[in-house]
Amino acid sequence: MTPEGLIVRASRHEPKATMDRLAAAVTTRGAAVVARVDHAAAAATVGLTLAPTEALIFGNPRAGTPLMQAAQTIGIDLPLRALVWRDGSGVTQVGYNDPRWLAQRHGAEAGNEAILKAMADFLAVVAEEAAK
């Protein structure tokens, strides 16, 4: 089951390679990587195991600021993030929140349609590049 608002696609690469490709695609297209969080490594520090699971947090203030001007609460979901993980079937997945869903969640859609489309297009392109 895919959670509401989450867009997921399979990758043909291992999780680390997928995340490396995703980070490169994000920066090549002008967004800044804020953080890369390795959840599996964090789990290992407390003696727990977790399949490869890594989050990338990234953004561009030119896109995010107008959304926060419309509804500051969207700041809880910005900068954007993507998750790369190996699922129970052994397939690497790339997932991210649909920016239009985030805007709807916070009531920031009005007047931001072009920004939301650009963000959605950006995410689709970088996820495709990471996974192909």
C-alpha positions as CSV (number, residue, x, y, z in Angstrom):
1,M,0.0,0.0,0.0
2,T,1.4,3.4,-0.9
3,P,0.5,6.2,1.5
4,E,-1.6,9.1,0.3
5,G,0.4,11.7,-1.5
6,L,3.5,9.6,-1.9
7,I,4.9,8.9,-5.4
8,V,7.0,5.7,-5.7
9,R,9.0,4.2,-8.5
10,A,11.3,1.2,-8.6
11,S,15.0,1.6,-9.3
12,R,17.2,-0.8,-11.2
13,H,20.1,0.1,-9.0
14,E,21.1,-0.8,-5.4
15,P,20.0,1.6,-2.7
16,K,23.3,3.4,-2.3
17,A,23.8,3.8,-6.0
18,T,20.3,5.1,-6.4
19,M,20.8,7.6,-3.6
20,D,24.1,8.8,-5.1
21,R,22.4,9.2,-8.5
22,L,19.5,11.1,-6.9
23,A,21.8,13.5,-5.0
24,A,23.8,14.2,-8.2
25,A,20.6,14.8,-10.2
26,V,19.3,17.2,-7.6
27,T,22.4,19.3,-7.4
28,T,22.9,19.2,-11.2
29,R,19.5,20.8,-11.6
30,G,20.3,23.6,-9.1
31,A,18.8,22.5,-5.8
32,A,20.9,22.4,-2.7
33,V,21.2,19.2,-0.7
34,V,20.6,20.0,3.0
35,A,21.1,16.6,4.5
36,R,21.5,12.9,3.7
37,V,20.1,10.7,6.5
38,D,21.1,7.0,6.6
39,H,18.3,5.4,8.7
40,A,19.9,1.9,8.5
41,A,23.2,3.2,9.8
42,A,21.4,5.0,12.7
43,A,19.6,1.8,13.5
44,A,22.9,-0.1,13.6
45,T,24.3,2.3,16.2
46,V,21.6,1.0,18.7
47,G,21.9,-2.6,17.7
48,L,18.9,-2.8,15.4
49,T,18.8,-3.8,11.8
50,L,16.9,-2.1,9.1
51,A,17.0,-2.7,5.3
52,P,18.8,0.0,3.4
53,T,16.8,3.2,4.0
54,E,18.1,6.7,3.3
55,A,16.5,10.1,3.0
56,L,17.7,13.1,1.0
57,I,16.6,16.5,2.1
58,F,17.0,19.2,-0.6
59,G,15.4,22.4,-1.9
60,N,15.5,25.8,-3.5
61,P,14.2,28.8,-1.6
62,R,12.9,30.3,-4.9
63,A,10.3,27.5,-5.0
64,G,9.7,26.9,-1.3
65,T,9.4,30.5,0.0
66,P,6.3,31.4,-1.9
67,L,4.6,28.3,-0.6
68,M,5.6,29.2,3.0
69,Q,4.3,32.8,2.3
70,A,1.0,31.2,1.4
71,A,0.9,28.9,4.4
72,Q,3.8,28.8,6.9
73,T,2.9,25.4,8.1
74,I,4.1,23.8,4.9
75,G,7.6,24.5,6.3
76,I,7.2,21.3,8.2
77,D,7.3,19.5,4.9
78,L,10.0,21.7,3.2
79,P,12.7,21.5,2.1
80,L,11.6,18.6,-0.1
81,R,12.8,15.1,0.6
82,A,13.0,11.8,-1.1
83,L,13.4,8.3,0.4
84,V,15.4,5.4,-1.1
85,W,14.8,2.0,0.4
86,R,15.0,-1.7,-0.3
87,D,11.6,-3.2,0.0
88,G,10.6,-6.6,1.4
89,S,10.9,-8.1,-2.1
90,G,14.5,-6.8,-2.5
91,V,13.6,-4.1,-4.9
92,T,15.1,-0.6,-4.5
93,Q,12.4,2.1,-4.4
94,V,12.5,5.9,-4.7
95,G,9.6,7.8,-3.1
96,Y,8.7,11.4,-2.6
97,N,5.7,13.5,-1.6
98,D,3.7,15.0,-4.4
99,P,4.2,18.8,-3.9
100,R,0.5,19.4,-5.0
101,W,-0.6,17.0,-2.2
102,L,1.6,18.9,0.3
103,A,0.2,22.3,-0.8
104,Q,-3.4,20.9,-0.5
105,R,-2.6,19.6,3.0
106,H,-1.5,23.1,4.1
107,G,-3.9,25.2,1.9
108,A,-1.1,26.7,-0.2
109,E,-2.4,25.8,-3.7
110,A,-4.0,29.1,-4.7
111,G,-1.7,31.2,-6.8
112,N,1.1,28.7,-6.6
113,E,0.1,26.4,-9.4
114,A,3.1,27.1,-11.6
115,I,5.6,26.6,-8.7
116,L,3.8,23.3,-7.8
117,K,4.0,22.1,-11.3
118,A,7.7,23.0,-11.6
119,M,8.4,21.2,-8.3
120,A,6.4,18.1,-9.4
121,D,8.2,18.0,-12.7
122,F,11.6,18.5,-11.0
123,L,10.9,15.6,-8.6
124,A,9.7,13.3,-11.4
125,V,12.9,14.0,-13.5
126,V,15.4,13.5,-10.6
127,A,13.6,10.3,-9.5
128,E,13.7,9.0,-13.0
129,E,17.3,9.8,-13.4
130,A,18.2,8.1,-10.1
131,A,16.2,5.0,-11.0
132,K,17.0,4.4,-14.7
